[in-house]
Each structure stands twice: as structure tokens, then as C-alpha cells.
């Protein structure tokens, strides 16, 4: 969109050893910065008053969500995120994670309060008008659709949300040099490309380059982020998922992808199970679902505006 952009900081996870989510450090950072966040809410209010938008779209951003919750005189809001599937009765059931799931349901309720929710899902599920939830497919970057998938890939593509996992990749590669790996990570100061060994190459995060290699690879190893899983599914690339430690959202993403039949999951980057993956995933049903994204987005916007107008 060729529109002016204004940047505001937001809440973010804190990590331990560049790997596991630290709930204590994350909560402490929120409490310490609470006065700043209240100031950001006032800044959003000022921008809305200045620009007078017809509708606000919030991609699961907590500061904007608290603006929605605390302002009665404002435009209608559409909150978008796959996390709103936590409010859906047909979503993943994981009794072993009941405490974390309860926390996520409370959190997603807060982030979607007084808004129409567009819950992004790997598969179709009934809308829930009583909860103001519209279920839609993933909304993916347009560059993805410019690549044709190569069915004869000869390497595994790895994406690490946190570079603290790189040691596990190096250790496995040393024992399995016959498997060619291309690994993207967020290590500060890393060069754009570094060949660690003849069979292991590290790449600094680069969205376009990552998609290009995903289209060419045999399969994908990643940390269960929703967008990466969705992109691999579009290209028909089987998935090996390792959820970030203490990250319940990614743990549930991994369970969901396994139940959907597109992935296997482990607790570490011991890639011995890559041999269990099929050569390719069927893409017809998923691509048909993805094509309904514009319709579902406009449905959510229209429902939000109609709800506001009926008051």
C-alpha cells in the first residue's frame, strides 16, 4: 500500500539463551514498560482522530488491541490472526497443555475484545457469529505465488526463529554430511551467506531468498511459525517442525499441522526422522481454500462495519 507509515514499538517475547521463551522476563518487561505502552495507546488514538479511518485492521498487535478495548468512540475494528482459532471449539485439543491453552484463550479474548475476528486456519471451519469470528485461510505474501515448486529438490531448507538452535543443526549435519542443508537464522552480525561445511550453508534472514529456496527444496525444517507452515503447504513441501521451547502457540501449531497431515514434529533438531517425510504434499485442497482469502477478509470487514452501524 502506498500510504504513509508511522512506527510504534510493541510488546515482544523475551528469550533465554536465544532459544526458549522466558515468561518471567517477558512479563517483567511488560510491567516495566507499562507507562510507555499507555503512551502508545494515546498515540494511536491521536492518529485515528487525525486520519478518521472507516475501519481499523489489527494483525494481532496487543497495543492496538488495548486501544480497541478502551475506546468507545472509534471506527470498527477487524482483528486478524491465526491465534483466534484458540476460541474455536473445533480447534486443537491438547489436555497436556491445558494451563497454557487457558492462558492463550484469555490472551486471545483480550486481543479480540470488541472487534470482529478473522481467525486464520490451515483448513475450513464454521464461522462463529455469536463470537464475531470469521474463519479464513492464511494471508500470505504475494511473492510466494510467483514461484513454481520444484518437485525434484535435493536439499533440506531450515528456518530457525532463534539462532540459539544453530548448534543442534551443526551437530546433526556433522553426523549426516550426505544431507545437504540450507539454514536461515537471525544471528547478529552474521554474513549474508556462510558455508560452514560442504553440506551446510547458513543464510542471514532474507524473505525473498528464503521463498526462492523453499520452492527448490525437498522438504522444510522450521520452528512451527504459522506463515512458514502455510507457505510450505502451498508449495507442497513436507514439514519437520520443532516448536520454540515454552512457546504454546508454536506447540499447538505443530499439533495442528500434524493432524492436518502435512508435518511431523519433534522437541529438538535431531533430523533423523526426515526419512519419514513423503516426497511431496498434495496441494489442491489447500490451494483452493487459500483462494477464498479475499472473500473472507471482506466478509470480516463488512461484518465489523455492520455491527458498528447497528448500534
C-alpha positions in Angstrom: 0.0 0.0 0.0 1.4 3.4 -1.0 0.4 5.0 2.3 2.3 6.9 5.0 3.7 4.6 7.7 4.1 5.5 11.3 6.1 3.2 13.6 5.2 2.5 17.2 7.0 -0.1 19.5 5.0 -3.0 20.8 5.2 -5.8 23.3 7.6 -8.7 22.4 8.8 -12.0 23.8 12.0 -12.3 25.8 14.1 -15.4 25.2 16.5 -17.4 27.4 19.8 -18.5 25.7 18.3 -17.2 22.3 16.0 -20.3 22.3 13.3 -20.7 24.9 10.6 -18.1 25.7 11.1 -16.7 29.2 7.6 -16.0 30.6 9.1 -14.3 33.7 11.3 -11.9 31.7 8.5 -11.2 29.2 6.0 -10.3 32.0 8.6 -8.2 33.8 9.4 -6.2 30.6 5.7 -5.5 30.1 5.3 -4.3 33.7 8.4 -2.1 33.5 7.3 -0.6 30.2 3.6 -0.2 31.0 3.7 3.6 31.2 5.2 3.6 27.7 2.5 1.3 26.3 -0.2 3.6 27.7 1.5 6.4 25.9 1.5 4.4 22.6 -2.3 3.8 23.0 -2.7 7.6 23.3 -0.6 8.0 20.1 -2.9 5.5 18.2 -5.9 7.5 19.4 -4.4 10.7 18.1 -3.6 9.1 14.7 -7.2 7.8 14.4 -8.6 11.2 15.3 -6.4 12.8 12.7 -7.0 10.3 9.8 -10.6 9.4 10.5 -10.4 5.8 9.0 -13.6 3.9 8.1 -12.2 0.7 9.6 -9.1 -0.4 11.6 -7.4 -3.7 10.8 -5.2 -5.1 13.6 -2.9 -8.0 12.9 -2.9 -9.4 16.4 -1.0 -6.4 17.8 -1.5 -6.0 21.6 -1.1 -2.2 22.0 -3.7 -1.6 19.2 -5.9 -4.3 20.8 -5.9 -2.4 24.1 -6.8 0.8 22.2 -9.8 -1.1 20.8 -10.8 -2.3 24.3 -10.5 1.1 26.0 -12.1 3.4 23.4 -15.8 3.5 22.8 -15.9 6.2 20.2 -13.8 4.7 17.4 -14.1 3.1 14.0 -15.0 -0.6 13.7 -12.0 -2.9 14.1 -11.1 -6.2 12.4 -8.6 -8.2 14.4 -6.7 -10.8 12.2 -4.6 -13.7 13.5 -4.4 -17.5 13.4 -4.3 -17.2 17.2 -8.1 -16.5 17.3 -8.6 -20.2 16.4 -7.9 -20.8 20.1 -11.5 -19.5 20.6 -12.9 -22.1 18.1 -14.4 -25.3 19.5 -13.1 -27.3 16.5 -9.5 -26.4 17.1 -6.7 -28.4 18.6 -7.4 -30.2 21.9 -4.2 -30.9 23.9 -5.0 -31.9 27.5 -1.3 -31.9 28.4 -1.2 -28.2 27.7 -4.4 -27.2 29.4 -2.8 -24.5 31.6 -1.1 -22.9 28.6 -4.2 -23.2 26.5 -6.3 -21.5 29.1 -3.8 -18.6 29.2 -3.9 -18.3 25.4 -7.7 -18.3 25.3 -7.7 -15.4 27.8 -5.0 -13.6 25.9 -6.7 -14.0 22.5 -10.0 -12.9 24.1 -8.3 -9.7 25.3 -6.7 -9.1 21.9 -10.0 -9.6 20.1 -12.3 -7.9 22.6 -14.9 -5.6 21.0 -13.6 -6.4 17.5 -14.7 -8.7 14.6 -12.1 -11.5 14.4 -10.7 -13.1 11.3 -9.3 -16.4 12.6 -6.8 -17.8 10.0 -6.7 -21.5 9.7 -5.0 -24.2 7.6 -8.4 -25.7 6.8 -12.0 -24.6 6.5 -14.1 -24.4 9.7 -17.5 -23.0 10.6 -17.8 -19.3 11.3 -19.0 -18.3 14.8 -21.3 -15.3 14.5 -22.0 -15.3 18.3 -18.3 -14.7 19.0 -17.9 -12.4 16.0 -15.4 -14.9 14.5 -15.0 -15.4 10.7 -12.7 -18.4 9.8 -10.4 -17.7 6.8 -7.3 -19.1 5.2 -3.8 -17.9 5.7 -3.0 -14.4 4.3 0.5 -14.9 2.7 2.9 -12.6 1.0 2.4 -12.2 -2.7 6.0 -13.1 -3.6 5.1 -16.7 -2.7 2.8 -17.0 -5.7 5.5 -16.1 -8.2 7.4 -19.3 -7.5 6.8 -22.7 -9.1 7.7 -25.6 -6.8 10.5 -27.9 -8.0 9.4 -31.5 -7.3 13.0 -32.8 -7.5 14.7 -30.8 -4.8 17.9 -32.3 -3.4 18.3 -30.3 -0.2 16.5 -29.5 3.1 15.7 -25.9 3.9 15.9 -24.9 7.6 14.4 -21.8 9.2 15.4 -21.0 12.9 13.3 -18.4 14.7 16.1 -18.1 17.2 19.8 -18.6 16.3 20.4 -20.5 19.6 19.3 -23.6 17.8 22.1 -23.4 15.3 24.4 -25.7 17.4 21.9 -28.5 17.0 21.9 -28.1 13.2 25.7 -28.1 13.1 25.9 -31.2 15.3 23.4 -33.2 13.2 25.0 -32.1 9.9 28.4 -33.3 11.1 27.0 -36.8 11.6 25.0 -36.7 8.4 27.1 -35.0 5.8 25.2 -36.7 3.0 22.2 -34.5 3.6 22.6 -31.0 2.1 21.2 -28.2 4.4 20.5 -24.5 3.8 19.7 -22.8 7.1 18.3 -19.3 7.7 18.7 -17.7 11.1 18.8 -14.4 12.9 22.3 -14.4 14.3 23.5 -10.8 14.9 26.5 -9.8 12.7 26.2 -12.9 10.6 27.2 -12.6 6.9 24.6 -12.8 4.2 25.9 -16.3 3.5 28.3 -18.6 5.3 29.3 -22.1 4.2 30.0 -23.9 7.4 30.8 -27.2 5.6 30.3 -28.7 2.1 26.8 -29.8 3.2 25.7 -26.9 5.5 25.2 -23.3 4.5 23.9 -20.6 6.8 22.0 -17.6 5.4 21.0 -14.4 7.2 17.3 -13.8 7.2 16.1 -12.8 3.7 12.4 -13.2 2.9 12.7 -13.3 -0.9 15.8 -15.6 -0.9 14.1 -17.9 1.7 11.0 -18.3 -0.6 13.1 -18.9 -3.6 15.0 -21.8 -1.9 11.7 -23.1 -0.4 10.4 -23.6 -3.9 13.5 -25.6 -4.8 14.0 -27.7 -1.7 13.0 -31.2 -0.9 11.5 -30.5 2.5 11.4 -27.8 5.2 12.5 -27.8 8.8 11.3 -24.9 10.9 10.1 -23.7 14.3 6.3 -24.1 13.7 5.5 -20.5 12.8 2.1 -20.3 11.1 3.2 -18.4 8.0 6.2 -20.7 7.3 4.0 -23.8 7.7 1.4 -22.3 5.3 4.0 -21.3 2.7 5.4 -24.8 2.7 1.9 -26.3 2.4 1.2 -24.1 -0.6 4.4 -25.3 -2.3 3.7 -29.0 -1.4 6.9 -29.2 0.8 6.7 -31.7 3.7 7.5 -30.3 7.1 9.6 -31.2 10.1 8.6 -28.9 13.0 10.4 -28.1 16.2 8.3 -25.6 18.3 10.2 -23.0 20.2 10.6 -24.0 23.8 7.8 -22.6 26.2 6.0 -21.2 23.2 2.5 -22.7 23.5 1.3 -21.1 20.2 4.0 -22.9 18.3 3.4 -26.2 20.2 -0.3 -26.0 19.1 0.7 -25.0 15.5 2.8 -28.2 15.4 0.0 -30.4 16.7 -2.4 -28.8 14.2 -0.1 -29.3 11.2 0.4 -33.0 12.2 -3.3 -33.5 12.5 -3.8 -31.8 9.1 -1.3 -34.4 7.7 1.4 -32.1 6.4 4.1 -32.4 9.1 5.9 -34.4 11.8 7.2 -32.7 15.0 10.0 -33.2 17.5 11.3 -31.4 20.5 14.8 -30.9 19.1 16.6 -30.5 15.7 17.6 -34.2 15.6 16.7 -34.6 11.9 16.9 -38.4 11.8 13.1 -38.5 11.1 13.4 -36.6 7.8 13.4 -40.0 6.1 9.8 -40.5 7.3 8.6 -37.5 5.3 6.9 -38.1 1.9 8.5 -36.7 -1.3 5.7 -34.2 -1.8 2.4 -33.0 -0.2 -0.8 -32.7 -2.2 -1.7 -29.1 -2.7 -5.1 -29.0 -4.4 -7.4 -28.7 -1.4 -5.2 -26.3 0.5 -4.7 -24.0 -2.6 -8.5 -24.0 -3.2 -9.0 -22.9 0.5 -6.3 -20.2 0.2 -8.1 -18.7 -2.9 -11.0 -17.7 -0.6 -8.8 -15.3 1.4 -10.1 -12.0 -0.2 -13.7 -13.1 0.2 -13.2 -14.0 3.8 -11.3 -10.7 4.5 -14.1 -8.6 3.0 -16.7 -10.7 4.9 -15.0 -9.8 8.2 -14.7 -6.1 7.3 -18.4 -5.9 6.2 -19.5 -7.6 9.4 -17.5 -5.2 11.6 -18.9 -2.2 9.8 -22.5 -3.6 10.0 -22.0 -4.3 13.7 -20.9 -0.7 14.3 -23.7 0.7 12.2 -26.4 -1.2 14.1 -25.6 0.4 17.4 
